[in-house]
Every structure is written in structure tokens, then in C-alpha cells.
Amino acid sequence: MRVVSEEGARSKRADARRNEKTLLDAAAAVFVTSGVEAPVRDIAAKAGVGMGTIYRHFPTRADLIIAVYRHQVDACAEAGPELLASSDSPYEALRRWIDLFVDFLVTKHGLAAAFQADNTGFETLHAYFLDRLLPVCATLLDAAAESGEIRADLQAIEVMRGVGNLCIGADSDPRYDARRMVGVLIAGLRFTP
């Protein structure tokens, strides 16, 4: 019988977490370019693993989609404080965070259709999205307002919904540049006396 030390178990868990993150990052990248119905073999190739590895971590496509969604929400939430600490200004942190948020919105395109039959599951994920991202957006808005860079009367839900609405349909019309329009919105937040 093989005995695994506590340190060995910890490093295995760390390796497993890294492997799962690699799979989720690869799936998110493939979803951005090919949608949530992309073949699993494309995700496996992007991650540099066999398809069996993906199915071992995520037995169904729904499991994978949910995991990617939660992973992207978590990454976006964690980026807010990091950007606030590392950016030249709170407005710059907000602008960079909104760019990440747009990337997330593009990734989650098709999620609603994938969960059409499971409204409860979709509502649970949407609640998770709001619980994690609204406070981050509010903190960034507050910091930028306190520094005098943007107007002080903005609410996180308004900004996030505005950005989300500007992203609708970007994948179906090559003439429409959602990122450009979101840039116009964010520039419009600037405080002008």
C-alpha cells in the first residue's frame, strides 16, 4: 500500500487546481471564438490534454459551461482589487476592469440558450454573477468618484447593465464593434465640471 504524505497530497491538489484552471481557460478561449457548443476535442487541443481528461473533470457539457462561467466570474471579481492596486488611477483600473468584463460577457454568450431548459440553474448562476461582480464594480466606481475622475451618481448595476446591453448582438453583426461602444460609454463616465 502506498502512503501519500500530507505535503504530497497538498501538491497534488495544487496540481489538480492548476490543471483545472488550464482546462477552464482553454474552454473559455474556445467558447469566445466558437460558442458554447464548440467540440470538446477543440478544448482538449487548446488545453494540450486528451478528451478523457476533460470528461474526468467535467462529465457533461453543462458541467463544463457552469465551471467556465463561475471561473470567469471569479477571475473578473479577483481582478478588481488587483487592478485598483496596480493601475495609475482608479479610473484606469475601472476602464481595465470593464475590458475584462466585456471579455467575460463575450465568453458567456450562448449560456442562456444552453440552460434554457433549466431556468433554476440559470437563475442560480445569474445570482452568483451579481453577488460577486456588483460589489467589485461598485468599489471601482466609488474609488474613481472619490478621486474626482468620474461622476459620483453612478450605480454599479447601471454601468454593468449598460455595458452588457452594448455587448448584445456583437457576435451576429460584423459591422458592430461592441468594445468601441463600451469605450465610448466608459469615456462618458468622466467627470466634467
PELINPE-V620734 format. One line per field, one symbol per residue. psi: psi as a letter, one per 20 degrees, with the letter a starting at -180 (. if undefined). A space follows every 10 residues. Layout:
psi = ???
//
This chain:
psi = pppprhgggg hggggggggg gggggggggh hghirijqqh hhggghikrq hhgghhhnhr hggggggggh ggggggghhg hghhhiqhrh ghggghghgh gggghghipi gghhjhimhg gghghggggg hhhghggggg ggghghijhr qjkqqghggg hggghhipih iioiipnghg hhggghhihq pp.
//
